[in-house]
């Protein structure tokens, strides 16, 4: 099976589905200029995953962060592992530090963390090496790939809600001194309890993610629930060294330019993968938007030379009166996105529409993560979600 390309044109869930339905055996390699991950399959199910040239997902690091092993015991195990060449998991079992079942559970969590992290990747070259198998692995964990796809897709939707509530990266969090909740109404999960133990009035969101033993998604979900439950609060901002003041309007225009260009590219690519590039129906439909400032959103690959100039886009927007420019731009982009999604439904049915909606939703995660405070202040997230709901409402009305 020849399977290779870039996540810009084929989403990670689509790749998993192809390998699962085809009951393929081999190793999927996904990499960017700075990161590389590998996922191994047997008969379509996931059996192993690893990060190459990074310690973020390594078993020893995970055990240490989860408080399962001391630093001295881990150092001894790593030394022995290097001397013997035996896998670290096997070495830990040989040293009677863990039972096989304990290592298996940690390996399962490690595999899930790596695979679910790949759901958030917007780009990266991938290639499937059919017939290959992971080497020097103590034992394999089998995960149902279709279940992983369902959970990963669910996390995308949940992540959108979580990002709307998470504080800016420079905000310091502390336990609420006087929680605005009745004692009998307080109910927290083990995940939330573990995060509360890490919150000391000096740490920010990135600090907590870095030291948490539970991975980024689970950590952020716990913090989200604690904030919603009024159990933690903001106590100040971490002071950074003074920097040159940025052009806020240009920054927010950059967010909109890249966000919506990526969305329109995802929709167009999906439609062309179904209809073929020679079918002009979708292109003919989108030609109605080719006027004024909206010519800067042609639906082409944002990383290609065909993508319009951002500087020219900024100049075109600033030609509008300052009082109305943002409203005019946002209302136009909202209409374009909603109408294109609605047309996908009319043209190709609810299945392809749902797939387009999922791919589009993923695009909001990066600007929320990178520019969370500014995105909220300008209402980009609310506008985006309102647009998605508008398209969904039309689909529900048509389906009855």
N, C-alpha and C positions, 0 to 999 in steps of 0.2 A: 504494500500500500504506500503510494507516494503522497505524503502530506507535509507541506511546508508552506511558509508564508509569513505574514506579519499580523499581529493582533489588531492593527488598524482596520483590516479588511475582513478578518474572520475572528469572531469573539472567542474567548476561552471556553465558555459553556458550549458553544457550537462544536469546538474541537473535541471536548469530552463526550458529547453525544455521538459524534461520528465514531469514536473509538469504542464506546460502549455498545452501540447497536451493531457494529461490525465485529464485536467480540475479539478485539485485537490484542496481541501480545507484543510488547516492545517498550521503548522509553521515549517519552515526549520531552524534548529539550526546549526551554523558552529562555531567551536572554536579551538583555539590553547592553548598553556600553558598560554598565556598572554592576549589573546583577545577572545571575544565571540560576535557574532552578530546573530540576529534572523530576518527572513523575513517571513511575513505572507501572505498567499494566500487564495483567494476565487474564486472558479471555474476556477482555473488556472491563474488568474491575481494577481499581487502584490498589497496588500492593506495597508501594514504597514511594517516598519523595525525599528530595534532599536539596539543599542550597549549596552551590559551588562557590568556593572562594569567599565565604562569609561565615560568621559565627552566629548569625541571628537566629538560626533554627537548629543549631547543633544540639545533639542529645545532652551532652554534658552541661552546656549552658542552660538548657531548659530545666534540667534537674536541679542545678544550683539556684536558679531564679525561683523555682517552686519550693525551695527549702527542703528538698529531698536528700541532699548530700552536702557535706561540709567541703569547704575549699581545699583543705588538706587531703581528704579522701579522694576528691576528684583529681587533684594533682598527682597522687600516687597511681590512680587508675590510668590516667593519660600517659604517665611515664611507662607503666607496664604495657599498655596498649601499643606504644611506639616500639618497645623492645621486642615484643612478640609478633606484632603485625596483626593480632586478633582484633576484631571489631570491639569498639568501646563498650557496647552493650553486653557482649559476651564476657569481656574482662570484668565488668562490674558484677556480673553473676558469679564468675569464678572466684572473686574476692569475697563472696558472701555478703555483699553490700545490698543486693537486691535479689528478689525472686524473679524468675522468668516472667511471671504475670505482671509484675510491677514495671519491668522494662517494656513489655508489650504495650501496656497502657500508655506509657510515656511516648513510645514510638507512634502509636495511633494519634495522640494529640499533636505530635510533631508533624506528621503527615497532613493532618487536617489543617494545621496552621499554615503550612506552606501552600497547600492547594487553594484554600480560601483566600489567601493573600493574592494569588494569581487572578482571582475574579476581578480585582480592582485595577489590574494592569490595562492601560489603554493602548500600549504599543509594546513591541518586542518581537524579534524574529523567533519563529518556532519551526521545529522539524521533528518528525516522528521516525525513530529508528526501529523499524519493524523487526521482531525476532530477538532484539537485544534484551538482556536481563541485568538487573543491578548486581554488582560484584561485591564481595566482602561484606555481606549483610547477614547478621546473626539469624534472623528469622523474619518472615514477611507478614504483614498485616493486610487483610483483604477488606476493602471498603466498596460497597455497592456504588458504582459511579453515578447511576441515575439519582440515587438518594443524595449524593454529594452535589449534583447539579441543582436539585430542588432546594437544598439548604443554602448553597451559595447564592442562588437567585433571591431567596428570602432575605438573606443578609444584606443584599444590595438595597432592597426596599427599607429594611430596618435601619441601615446605615444612614439613609437620607434623613430619617426622622431624628436619629441620634445627633447628626451633625448640626441640625437646626438649634439644638439646645447647648451643645458644648461651648465652653467659654473660650476666649482668645488665648493664644499660646503664652502670653506674658502675664496672665492673671494667676494670682496665688490663691489656692483653695484651702479652706479649713473646715473642721466640723462645726456645724451650726451650734452656737451657744444656747439659743432658745428656739428649738425647732418649732415651726408653725404647724404642728400636727399633734393630735391627741395621742397620749401614750398607748391607748388600746388600739390605735390605728397603725402603729409602727410595726412593719413586717419587712425584714430584709433577707435577702438570699445570702448564701455562703460567699458568692462572688462579691457582693456588695460589702459584706463584713470584712473580707480581705482587703478591699480597697480602702475602707474606712481606717483600717489599721496603718495604712501608708500615708494618710493625709495628716500633715502635722503643722499646717499654717505657713509652710515655707516652700512647698512644692507646687509647680505648675502642672498643667495637663501633660506636656511632653515629658516632664520628670516622672510622673506617675506611670505613663506608658512604658518608659524605659526600665523602671525597677519592678514593674508588676510581673508576677509569675504566670499570668493568664493570657498573654498575647494582646495585641492592640484592640481587636474588635470586642472581645469580652470585657476588657478593661474599660473601654469607652462606653460600652453599654451599661456597665455597673455605675460609672460616674454619671451618666445620663439619668439613670433611675434615682440616684441619690439626690441629684439636683431637682428633679421633678418632685421628689418626695420631701423637699425642703430640709434635708438632713446635712447638706454641706452648703457652704456659702463662700462668696468672694470676699477676701480680706485685704486686697490691694493689688498692685502691679509690680512686677519685677523691673527695676530700673536698668535700662540698657545704656550703653554709651551713645551720646548724641550722634545722629546721622543727618546727612543732607536731606532736607524735606523733599518728599516725592510729590509729583504732580498727581493729586488724587483723582482728578477727572480722567487723566490719561490711563491711570491704573485700572479704573473701573471700566473704561472703554476697552481696555485690553482683555479684561475678564469676559466681557460680552462678546467681543470679536472672536476669541478662541472658543468659548463655550458654544455659541450658536453655529459657528462654522463647523465645529466637530459634530454637532447634532445633525445638521443638514447633510453632512458627508456620510454619517452612519446610515441615515434613512435612504439616501440615494444608492449607496453601495448595496444595501440589503435588497432594495427593489430590483437593481440590475442583476443581482445574483439569482433572482427568481425569473425575471423576464428576459434577461440577456441585455447586453449593452446596445444591441441594434434596435431594441424596442424603444421608441421615442415617446411613449404615452406619458411617462412621469416627467421627462424633461420638458415636454410641451406644457404640462400642467404648471410646472414651476417657473416657466418663462414669464408668467404674469407679474412676478416679483422683480423682474430685471429693470428697475428704474430707480433713479435717485440713489440714496445712501444704501439701499438694499441690494444694489448690484455687487456690493462687497461680500455677499453671502451666497456664492454660486453653487455650493454643495460639492466642491472638489476637495481633494485631499489637502488639508491645511498645511501639510509639510512640503507640498510640491511647489514648483515655480508658478503653477497656474493660480495659486491662491493670491488674491489681490493684496496690495500693499497696505499694511496696518497704518503707516504714516498718512497715506492718502485717505484712508477711512476716517482717521481722527480729524483731518482737515475738513472733510465733507460734513462730519457731524457738527464741527464748530462753526460751520457756515449758518447753522440754524440759530435763531434767537436763544440766548442762554436760558431764558425762562421756560422754554418749551422743548428744548432739544432732547433732554433725557426721556421725557414722556413720549415724544414722537417716535424716538428710536425703539423704546421698549414695547409700545403698543404694536408697532409694525412687526417686531421680532416675535411677539406672542402670537399674532395672527398667522404669520408664516409657519411657525412650528405646529400650532394646532391644526391648521388646514392641511398641512402635508401629512400629518399622522392620520387625519380623517380620510384623506384621499387614499392612503395606503390600505386602510380598512375597506373602502369601497372597491378598490382595484384588486386586492389580493386576499381579502378575508380577515377574520379575527385572529387567526394563528400568526400570520406575518405581522399584523398590527401589534400584537402583544410582544413579539420579538423586537420590533422597532422601538416600542415604548421602553422595554428593558434596557436596550442599548443606549437610548437617549438619557434615561435616568442615571446611568453610570457617569455621564459626562459632568453632572453637577457636583460629583463628589470631590473632584480635585479643587475647583475654586472655593468650595466650602472649607476644605481642609487648609488650603494655602492662605486664603483671604477671608476667613470666616467672619471677622468683625465687620469688615467693609461690605461684604456681600449681604449681610443682614441689615446693615444700616441703609443700604440702597434698595433693600427689598427684592433683590434678584432671586433669592431662593423662593420667597412667597410667590413672586410672579411666575417663576418656572413651574412650581407645583400647581398653581392655578391653571396654567396652560395645559398641563397634563390631565388635570381633572376635567377641563372643558372638552378635550378630545375623548376622554373616557365616557363622558356624559352623552356625547353624540353617538358613540358606538352602542351604548346601552339602549338609547332611544330607538335606534334602527333595528337592533336585535329583538326589541320588545321585552 
